[in-house]
Each structure stands twice: as structure tokens, then as C-alpha cells.
Amino acid sequence: MAWYNWVIPIVTLLLGLAGGFYGGVQYLKKQMSNMQMDEKQIQAMARSMGMNLNQKQLKQMSRNMKNMKMPNKLPKAKK
């Protein structure tokens, strides 16, 4: 058997995994940036965490969610 019968499939697999991971990350970033929550969803999320928001807190939370920017890169872990 020739060496390229082993090398080409392994290289192809690695490139496919790297490309798929990169594509998945980009897709997830796009979906997260387009995510919008209305007041009912925010209230339901707060209740599931055991919090009861009044109208002022609800409006503030909605405003913060609209103004939230997603970071381009994840923070680096400290060693």
C-alpha cells in the first residue's frame, strides 16, 4: 500500500473537522447576535431562576439585552 492511501484521508478528516468547527462557531455567533427576547420571555426566565421582576426592572433588563454586544473572541483563561 502506498503512503498516500493513509495520509490523504487523515488530512481530509482533519481539514473537515477544522472547517466544520469554524463554520459552527460563526453560525452560533450569528444566531446569538440576532437573538431577541420580548418581555414575556424575560419574565419567564426570571421566574425560572426564582426572581420576580417589577415593570421597572423588566424594562431595564430589556434595554440591557438590546444594548448587549457579543464579544468577538472569548477571554483567555488565566494560568
N, C-alpha and C positions, 0 to 999 in steps of 0.2 A: 504494500500500500504506500502511496506517495504521501509526503508530509502535508500537502495542501488539502488532502481529504480530512485532516483533523483541524488544521488552522483556520480555514475559511469558515466552517460552521461555528467555531468558537468566537471568532472575531465578529461574525454576523450577529450572534446571540448577544454579545456584549454591546455592540452598537445599537441593537434593537432595544435592549433594556435601558440604556442611557437615553436614547431618543424618546422612548415611552415615558420615562420618569420626567424628563424635561417638559414634554407635552402635557403630562398630567398636572405638573406644578403650574404651568401657565394657564391651563384651563381652570384650575381651582382658584388662582388669583383673580381671574376674570369674573368668575361666579361670585366670589366674596365681595368684590368691589361693586357689583351690581345688586347685591342683596339689600332689600329694603324691608323694614318691619313697620307695620302700622301699629297704632296704639293698642289694639286688642291683643296682638301678638306679644307686645312688650309686657302688657299687664299679665297675660297668661304665663310668660316666662318668669316674671317676678313672683307670681303666686306659687309657681312650682319650686321656687327657691325659698319659700316661706316669708316673702315680703308682701306688704300691701301698700301700693303706691297711691298717693293722692294726685289730683289733677296737675298741680304744680310740678311734682316730681316726674309725672308721666310726660309732660311737655318738655321738661329739661332733658329727660332720657331720650326722647325722640330727636330733639335738637342735637344732642351729642352723637347720636347714631348717624345722623345726616352729615355732620361735620367730620366724622372719623375718617382718617386717611389710613390706608393699609400700607405698611412698610414694604419697601421693595426687597429687602433682604432680612433674613432672620438675625437676631442678635447673636453674637458669638458667645459661646459658653466660656466662662472663666475657669481657669485651671488652678 
